[in-house]
Amino acid sequence: MNMITIFFVAAVALLFLTGIYALIASRNLIRVLISVEILTKAATLMLIFAGYLTGQTALAQAFVITLIIIEVVVIAVAAGIVIGIFRHNDSLDTRKIKNLKG
C-alpha cells in the first residue's frame, strides 16, 4: 500500500465516522437526512476506490450509479416523511416523534 491509498482510506473512514457521529448526535430530522447523505457518500467513494484497486472500474461505476439512484429515492421519500412530521408537529425534533404513537 502506498501513501495515497492510506490517506484515501483514512479520509473515507473519517467521512464515514463523521456521518455516524452526526446521525447519533443529531436531534433535528434534516440533520439526520444530511448524516445519511454523508454516509452514502463515504460508501460511494469506497466503491470507486475498490474498483480502482481491483481494476474493475466499469463494475464499480455501475454500482455507484445504482447507489446514487437508490440514494435519491430514499432521500426523496424521507424528505416527504419529514415534511409530514413537520406539518403534524410544527417541529423537526426527534424527541417529539415519540408522541406520534397511535
Secondary structure, DSSP 8 states (H G I E B T S, - for coil): --HHHHHHHHHHHHHHHHHHHHHHH--BHHHHHHHHHHHHHHHHHHHHHHHHHHT-HHHHHHHHHHHHHHHHHHHHHHHHHHHHHHHHHS--BGGGGGGG--
